[in-house]
């Protein structure tokens, strides 16, 4: 299956928190979208890997993505080396996306920046013809493929975006997908330990960041992204 957009996250829920409304908008516009989680989030303070597996499936259903896979790298300990790059390359070549979204380039959680660098490097390497890859159980060699663009969503830190996407009609869908991870986020009845993302304020902050970015560009809500290279438009009125 060829996808238009492939979204990577170091942990289940990263994609939803960083780009959930953009994903929902792309799906609504008829684009084929997939999510690849690098880890199962097994080191998370709340919940378990098994619970998060189920929550990720539910969130994918909410967003309407075509596919979701998990590479099962070690949460907290995966590195940007050849072995991990090769596994990401296989996913890029399998789904041949035009655009890749991935983790923030700098963030509170060490896996986020590491995941950003890993996916970015793998997207470049995926286009090299002398790197040979096969999917497990498949006798055919994969063809090289390099996405046209790699963009990074924004997570805990308030990084300055290079561009924003108007997601005014999709913020409720994003919130629904985030709340599919009931083990991780605000629940007044939970007896789990408190974490930086389990407070009511955190959930509200996701909303008011999108509202504030929207304010800056004259729409109701927006999601911000950073780019690795100079962006271009066909004509001036492509810009809002």
Secondary structure, 3 states (H helix, E strand, C coil): CCCCEEEEECCCCHHHHHHHHHHHHHHHCCCCEEEEEEECCCCCCCCCHHHHHHHHHHHHHHHCCCEEEEEEECCCCCCCCHHHHHHHHHHHHHHCCCEEEECCCCCCCHHHHHHHHHHHHHHHHCCCCCCCCCCCCCCCCCCCCCCCEEEEECCCCCCCCCEEEECCCCHHHHHHHHHCCCCCCCCCCCCCCCCCCCCHHHHHHHHHHHHHHHHHHCCCCEEEEEECCCCCCCCHHHCC
